[in-house]
Amino acid sequence: MSDTNARSGAPVTLYRNPKSGHCHRVELMLSLLGIPYKTIDLDMGNGAHKAPEYLRISPLGQVPAIEDNGVPLSDSSAILTYLVERYGDTAAWRGADPVEKAEVQRWLSIAAGEIAAGPCAARLVTLFGANLDHEAAKVRAHTLFAVMETHLTGRDWLAAAHPTLADIAGYSYIAHAPEGGVSLSSYPSIRAWLGRIEALPGFVGMARSADPRG
């Protein structure tokens, strides 16, 4: 484990949209690991994410991205992996044996798949006016949540007996699913899991947003 940033005080720069769950999961990981960081909110409405200087950091023009002592990196899952490999307890966060490692990877894939197509997509419609099928996204979210509710019944965390990258990658869009019109009222085990993440030392939340459609 290295703690170069913690010793030197040189902050990681996080380029973000403050309402993006992909960005929040990176900020949450930075905070949980106690890594000094600063945020730069990109004016994406005016194309700041497509500016040549930003494309050198994030070639696809996406958020989040980070710069860490000269290392540029984009994609939230890649950044999470980098942070725990460089600054964290890798076995704890990524899995200590083949089964745990596979479970963590499975939930990272779910974050990029079912979570992105479900609660994330539903929220994109309500908060950002995305041209997506809102009803289909809500159905996908509830289908996923039914599976997660069963999975979390009788266990505290998604992939191991302690928090892992699986929980960090899944938290943001699920915690904010109601902003996309997806209620969590029928999922007590999911709500308890969210509460456990929020109780972790160093937890930092994402600002709540109201559904602009009321």
N, C-alpha and C positions, 0 to 999 in steps of 0.2 A: 504493500500500500504506500502510495506517495502522497505527500501533503504539501507539495511545492507552493500552490496558491495560498494555502492557509498560513504558511511560514512567511512568504514574501509579501502577502497582502495584495498582490497583483490580481485584480478582479477579472473574472470571466465576463466577457461582453455577450449579452443575450439580445439578439434582434428578434422582435416579437410584434404581434398584434395582441394587445392586452385582453381581448375577448376570445382568443383562440385557445382551445383546450390542448392542442398540440404544443403550443408555447407554454401553457401553464404546467404541463407535466414535466417539462425541462426545468422550469423555475422551481417547482416543488422538489425535484431531485437535488438541484443546487442547494436549496435551503436545508433539506434533510441531511445532506452531507456536510453542511457548514462551510461551503465553498463561497468565498467572497465573490459577488457578481454585481454587475450593473446592467440595467435594461435600456434598450433603445427602441422606442415605439415607432415603427415605420408608418409613414403616411401612405398606406397602400392605395387609398382612393385616388391619389395623385401620382401613382406609379413608382413610389420609392423602392418597391421590391424588384423593379425591372431596371433600375439604374445600373450603369456599368460597374460602378464601384461595389454595389451590393452583389451583383452577379458573380463577382470574383470570389465571394464568400459562399453564396448559395446559387450554383449555376442554373438551377431550374426556377429561380426567382420565388422561392417559397420560404415561409416561416414555419418553425423557428430556425435560426442559425446561431452559431456561437463563434467567437474567437477566443482562444485560450493560449496566451503566450506565443502568438504567431501561428497557432494551429486553427484554420477555419474548418467548420464542420456544419453540415445541414442534415435534416431528417431527424425527427424527434427520437425514434427508436435508436438510431445510430448514436445520437448525442447521449441518451441515457446509458447506453452500453459503454461509451467512452468515459463518461464521468465516473461510473463505478469501477471500471478497470483501472483508471488512473488515480482516483481519490478515495475509493470506498473499499469495503470488504466484499471482494468479488464473489466469494463462495456464498455469502449471505444473500446478496442481491440477485445473483444470476443462477444460483442453485449449487448445492454442494455435491450432488451425485448425478448420474445420468438421468434418473427419473425427474428430479427437481429441475434440472436444466431443460429437459424436454417440456415440462409443464410450463415453465416460464416462457419458453419460445412459443408454445401453443397460445398462451394468452397475449403475447405480443402480436402474433398473427391475427388473433381475434380483434385486438385494438385497431389494427390496420384494415380489417375486413368488416366484421359484423358491427363493431362499435362505430366505425366510420360511416357505414351505410345506414345505420339505425339512428341512435340518439344524436350523433354528430350531424348527420344530414338533416334531421328534423329541425335541429337548432339553426342550421344554416338558412333554412327557409324562413323561420320566424324572425331571426335577428338580422340577417343580411339579405333577405329577399332572393335567395338562390333559386334558380329555375330547376327545382327538383320535385319529385312526387312526394309531397308531405305525408299523405296517408300511407303510402308504401313504406316510407322511412319509419313511421310510428309503428306499423305492424312488425317491421324487422326488429325494432327496439324491444317491443314487448315479447317477441319470440326469444330474443337473446336473454332478456331479463328473467323469463320463466326458467331457462336453463341455469342461469347464474343463481337464482333463488334456491333451486334444488342443490346445486353444487355447494353453496355456502351454508346450507342448513347443517349445523353440527360442526362447522369448521370456521376459523377466524379469517383465514387468508386464502387467496386464490390458488397458489402453487406450492406452498410449503407451510410449515408451522410458525412462520414469521413473515413479515412483509418482504416482498421481492419486487423486482421491476414489473412483474405482472400487475401488481396492485397499483403501482404508480402510473403505469401506462393506461390502466382502465379507469382510474378515478375521475378525471376532470369532466369528461363528457357524460358519465353516468351521474355524477353529483349534480350536473347542470341540465339533466334531461328534461325537467319540468319547463325549462325555458323554451324547449322545442315542442311543448305540448304533450310530453310523455310523463305521466304521473308515476311516482314511485310508491304510491300509497299501498299497493298490493304486494309489496316486496319487503317485508320486515327484515329478512336476513341481509338483503342488499343494503338497506338503510343502516343496519348495525355495522356492516363492513365499512361503509363510508365513515361512520362515526369513529371507528378504530383508526382509520387513516388520519382523520382530522385531529385525533388525540396524540399522534406521534410528535415527539419533540422536534421542533423546527418546522412544523407544518405551516404552510402559507397558502391561503385560498385564492381563488380567482373571483374578481368582482361579479356580483350577481347582476343579471340583466332581466328586465321584465319583457314578457312577450309584447311587442309593440302593437299587436292586433287586439290586445286585451283578452 
